[in-house]
Amino acid sequence: MQPRDLVEHALGRLLEHDMAGFAGLWAADGVLEFPFAGPGYPTRVEGRDAIREYLRDYPNLLDIREVTAKTVHETADPAVVVVEFTVAGVVVASRKPYELSYIAVITVEDGEIRRYRDYWSPLAAAEVLGGVEELTAAFAGGARG
């Protein structure tokens, strides 16, 4: 699968709340990184199984219903794409609307994600979830944003 196709497939898994399928797109030793993670939050999750566990409860936190914006940028390296996207849905606990933008730098090898650098704003996520305490509780409870 080419990087652009993998992006479409990954976003489809998110919309279907299929976190096992989403995590299954990673190579067995693939890496999920969070360069903007705050203190006490993970900066790196290594391996498909660990990524699957990390993402397992995400649908219990956020009910993503649509991708409202998406731009895929190809790079000089054909294995790497940069994706700007915005998702919208509902915060499960509060039933309040949710909309947040992300930038992902994704490296694909042999049709699998080798490295996914997820750039998102913890402050924006905290605001959407109702505060820093709610964001911290989401991380402590297993569901990640």
Backbone hydrogen bonds, N-H to C=O, Kabsch-Sander energy under -0.5 kcal/mol:
donor,donor_aa,acceptor,acceptor_aa,energy
6,L,2,Q,-2.5
7,V,3,P,-2.0
8,E,4,R,-1.7
9,H,5,D,-2.3
10,A,6,L,-2.9
11,L,7,V,-2.6
12,G,8,E,-2.0
13,R,9,H,-2.0
14,L,10,A,-2.0
15,L,11,L,-2.3
16,E,12,G,-1.6
17,H,14,L,-1.4
18,D,13,R,-2.7
19,M,17,H,-1.2
22,F,18,D,-2.3
23,A,19,M,-2.9
24,G,20,A,-1.7
25,L,22,F,-1.6
26,W,23,A,-1.8
27,A,113,I,-3.0
30,G,27,A,-2.4
31,V,114,R,-1.8
32,L,45,V,-2.7
33,E,116,Y,-3.0
34,F,43,T,-2.4
37,A,34,F,-1.9
41,Y,38,G,-2.0
45,V,32,L,-2.8
47,G,30,G,-3.5
48,R,28,A,-1.7
51,I,47,G,-2.5
52,R,48,R,-2.7
53,E,49,D,-2.1
54,Y,50,A,-2.5
55,L,51,I,-2.2
56,R,52,R,-1.0
57,D,142,G,-0.6
58,Y,55,L,-2.0
60,N,57,D,-1.7
61,L,57,D,-0.6
61,L,58,Y,-1.7
62,L,58,Y,-2.7
63,D,90,V,-3.0
64,I,62,L,-1.0
65,R,88,A,-2.7
66,E,88,A,-2.0
68,T,66,E,-0.7
68,T,86,T,-1.9
69,A,86,T,-1.2
71,T,84,E,-2.6
73,H,71,T,-0.5
73,H,82,V,-3.6
74,E,72,V,-0.6
75,T,77,D,-0.5
75,T,80,V,-1.1
80,V,77,D,-2.3
81,V,106,I,-2.2
82,V,73,H,-2.5
83,V,104,A,-3.0
84,E,71,T,-2.8
84,E,82,V,-0.5
85,F,83,V,-0.5
85,F,102,Y,-2.3
86,T,69,A,-2.1
87,V,100,L,-2.3
88,A,66,E,-2.7
89,G,98,Y,-2.7
90,V,63,D,-1.7
91,V,96,K,-3.1
92,V,61,L,-2.1
92,V,90,V,-0.6
95,R,91,V,-2.7
98,Y,89,G,-2.7
100,L,87,V,-2.0
102,Y,85,F,-3.2
103,I,119,Y,-2.1
104,A,83,V,-2.6
105,V,117,R,-2.1
106,I,81,V,-2.8
106,I,104,A,-0.6
107,T,115,R,-3.1
108,V,79,A,-3.0
108,V,106,I,-0.5
109,E,112,E,-2.5
112,E,109,E,-1.9
113,I,25,L,-2.8
114,R,107,T,-3.1
114,R,112,E,-0.6
115,R,107,T,-1.5
116,Y,31,V,-2.2
117,R,105,V,-2.7
118,D,33,E,-3.2
118,D,116,Y,-0.7
119,Y,103,I,-3.3
119,Y,117,R,-0.7
120,W,118,D,-0.8
125,A,121,S,-2.5
126,A,122,P,-2.6
127,E,123,L,-2.1
128,V,124,A,-2.1
129,L,125,A,-2.5
130,G,126,A,-1.2
131,G,126,A,-3.3
135,L,131,G,-1.9
136,T,132,V,-2.9
137,A,133,E,-2.5
138,A,134,E,-2.0
139,F,135,L,-1.8
140,A,136,T,-2.7
141,G,137,A,-2.1
142,G,139,F,-1.1
143,A,138,A,-0.9
